[in-house]
Amino acid sequence: MSEPILKVEGLQAKYGDFLAVESATLDVPAGKIVSVIGANGARKSTLMETIAGIHKPSAGKVTFKGEDITGMPAEKLVLRGLSLVPQGSRCFVRMSVEDNLIMGSYPKHARARVKESLDFVYQLFPVLKEKRHQPTSSLSGGQRQMVAIGRALMAWPDLILFDEISLGLAPAIIKDIYARIREINAGGTTVVLVEQDTNRAIRTAEYTHVMLKGRVVLSGRSKELGEEEIKKAYFGL
């Protein structure tokens, strides 16, 4: 395994007195695609939001590119090269496609490369160039997901966390988005995929982590994890 760009050690996150993420530990090797899978309610999204600085941890440690970023807010993590594409195709619906994308150029180094960034996003998702002046409220769910991905790319991240990006989308759209994710990774960006679609995630990722009730219960190279082993971890059998 190459040197991890992200290390999560004993991470805990609470909602009030409820312990949502319990002692989660995982590594994400630099330059790889890593999947985090688990059934609905495994608290994968809470783990991603805690890593990304949206939810404050109650214990544990997160290290990104060798720096302790535990509890650091999201806006500072974006400046350091960590972006999250949240589930739900979240966009500023009254703004145009292009204005949504430009909002992603928050870091100073990204503001100097807006045109280059837009060209890259439009190359990945040509339909967004066609609709760049339209409000995102007029787009399909798949197209809004493309906008959310493109907005994250505008910050030139070293690591992107994709949270349930295929949720509610048609199979053809999912296939296209996954192809673009592979292109993003081939360009050097490390990718974490959070998915309920176990088969797709394992086929796409080199490493897989399985979550159950807020814990990471199984980790390893995707091709070395047995189907029965994954099933037991996934369902807690």
Buried (B, 14 or more C-beta within 10 A) or exposed (E): EEEBBBBBBEBBBBEEEEBBBBBBBBBBBBBBBBBBBBBEEBBBBBBBBBBBBBBEBBBBBBBBBEEEBBBBEBEEBBBBBBBBBBBBBBBBEEBBBBBBBBBBBBBEEBEEBBEEBBEBBBEBBEBBBEBBEBBBEEBEBBBBBBBBBBBBBBBBBBBBBBBBBBBEBEEEBBEBBBEBBEEBBEEEBBBBBBBBBBEBBBEBBBBBBBBBBBBBBBBBEBEEBEEEEBEBBBEEE
